[in-house]
Amino acid sequence: MFINKIFIGLLPFLYFSLVLCFTPFGRLQHIPHRSLLLCKSSRSDILLPDLTTQDKMILAAGKTIEKQDRNGYRGTGVVVIDIHFSPDAVFDTLTQFSKYQDMIPIVKSSRIISNDDLTTMAEYVFTRFLLRVNVKHTVLQEQRIVKFTLDPNVKNPVFREAEGFWHVEIPTDRPDGYCRVYLSAQIVIHKIVPTLLIDYAAATALSRATAWLKPFFKRLYI
């Protein structure tokens, strides 16, 4: 949930992300806490949440599902959202790492350091606290998965570990024309980070990391 505060705060992105990306996780005030039950995806080695009938009804009503667990300085969380748009177009947008600053409000700047057919190294600065995060993205095009993790060659004063993924799939329980987007993050924070900061990030990061998706594609659809 960092992940795009992490990664967000991450990439993920993280926010993030992914990144951005992201934050350790706790109970959200605006969305009921849901236990994090994961099952292995048949398409890759990623773990997806086990969505209940109630979860699917919530998604069909246009709302977002957030599930999270937190244990001290270690947190895991996932957000699920359904979007009325082409899954390939949504996935392509999530791989436009250099444009995160234009799409994700929490990302102040995004800079590509290097990239090849599979991996992209990027540096993100998030608006809150001007947090700087260097992220390694791995794009699995056929599975519509973007994995992200901290750049192992760059020390991070906030995160000991941060990794996760974006995944886009075609849901079998929705009408044609919909796709389902997952943002998942696992994070470990350095113990020198104040708990007040961790609590703040835990309550907002994942939500803010995905809040831009529906408005963004709704504008394109119109």
N, C-alpha and C positions, 0 to 999 in steps of 0.2 A: 504494500500500500504505500509504500514509499515511492516505489518504483516509480514514479514519476516524480515523487519528490525525491524519490529516489531516483527514480528513474523517472521519477517525477520525484517524480514525485509526486519516471522513468517512469524508457527505455526507457520507455520504456517504461519521458518515455519514460524512461524507464521511465520522467516524468520523471515511473518508473519507473521507467521505464521504468522507459521504459522506460527512459529508459525510460522512456524513460521510463523513469521509472522511478517513488514508491516509499513505504514506511513500515515500521513494525506495526503490529495490528492489535486493535482493541475494539471494544464495543462502540458502534456508531450510534449517534443519537437519532439520526433521521432515518436509519434503516435498521430493522431488527437484526440482532446478531444471529447468524446461522452457523451451525457447526460445519467444519471443513471436512467433508467426506470425499476422498478422491479415488478415481479408478483410472487404470491405464488406458490410454487411447489406443484404438485398434490401428491407427494410422501412423503412430510414431511412439517414441518413448516418453512423451509428455503425459502428465497426470491431469485429467479433467474432473471437475466436480460432478458428483452423482446427483443430477437434478431430479427433484421429486415432482410429483404431479402438481403440487402447490407452486413450486418454483416455475414450472412451465406456464401455469396460469398467470403468474405475476409478469413473466416475460411477454405473454400474449396481451396483457393489459398495457404494455408499453413502458413498464417499469424495469428497474435494474436489480439484479441479484448480486449481493456481496456476501462472501463467506470468508471468515478469517479465524486464525488462532494466533495467540501471542504467549510467549513464555519468556518473561524478562526482556533481554535485549535481542531475542530472536523472534521473528514473526513470519507468518505465511498467510497469504490472502489471494483471493481471486474475485474478479468482477466478470459478470456475464451480461451481455446486452444484445437484443435483437434489433437489426436495422433493415429497413425496407430498401435494399439496394443490392446490386450485384456483388457476390462474394469476392470475385476476382478484382473488381474495382476497389473494394474496401481494402483488400489485402495489399494491392499495389500502393494505395495511399499510405498504409502503415510502413511500407518499405522506403518511403521518401524521407529518409533520415535528415537530410539537409534542410528540409522544409518544415521540420517540427516547430521551429520558432514562429512560423506563419500560421500553423494549424492549432497548436496546443498553447493556450494562454499562459500556462504555468512555465513554459520554456522561453527564457529570455533570448538565448542564442543557441545555435547548433552549428557545429563545424565538423566537416568530414576530414579525418586525418589520413586515412588510407582505405582502399576498398578493392575487392576482386570479385569474381563471380559468386563467391559464397559468403565472404566475410567483409564487414564494414566496421572500421574503428572510428568512433565519433566522440566529440567532446560537447557536453551540454552544460549550460548554465541555467539554473532555475531562478525564477523571479523572487521567490521567498528565500531570504537569507543568502541570495546569490550563491547558492550551492553549486559547485563545479563537479561534474562527474564524467569520467572517461569510460566509455562503454564499448564492448565488443558485441556486434550483432551478427548472427548467423541466419541466413535466409534459406528456408527449405520451401522452394516455390511450389512444388507439386502437392505438398501437404498443407500449404498455406500456413506456415509456421515461421515466426521470427523469434529466435531465441536471443536472449541478451544476458550478459554478465559483465562484471567490472573488468576493465583492462588490467590484466595481471602485471603489466609493466609500469603501472602508475599507482602510487600509493594514494589512499583515500583516507582523510582524517576522520570521516564520519562512519563509513561502512567497512566492516571487516569482510563481509560477504554480501553480494547482491546478485541475484540471478532470477530469471523468469522467462516468460514468453507471451507473445500475442498469437492467437490462433483464430482463424476464420473458417467456419464450416456452414454447410447447408442443413438447417434443422429439419428433421423428418416430421415434426409436430406443428410446423407452420405452413401457411400457403406458399405457393410459388412466388419467387421474387424477394424472399427474406434471406438474410444470413445471420449467423450467430457469432458474436465476437467474444473471445475470452482474453482477459489480461490476468496473468498469474505472476506472483512475485514471492521470493523467499529472501529474507534479509537478516543479517546479523550486524548489530551496531556496536561500535566501540564503547566500552563502559565509561569512558570519559565524557560522553555526550549526556547532557542534562536530561533527566527523565521528563521534565516539562516539555522539552522539545520533542521527545519521542512520542509523548501522549498527543501532542498537537498533530504531528505527522500521521499518527495512527488513525486519527479521527477524520482526516481529510484527504490523504494522498491518493488512494485508489479511486475515490469518487471523482476527484479533480482530474485524474489521469485519463478518465473515460468520458467525462461530461461533454466534451467537445464533439464526440462522434456523431450523435444524432443530428444536432443543429448543422454540422458541416455537410453531411450527405443530404439533409433535407433541402438545403440551399441548392445543391447540385441537381437534385431531382426536380425542383421547381424550374 
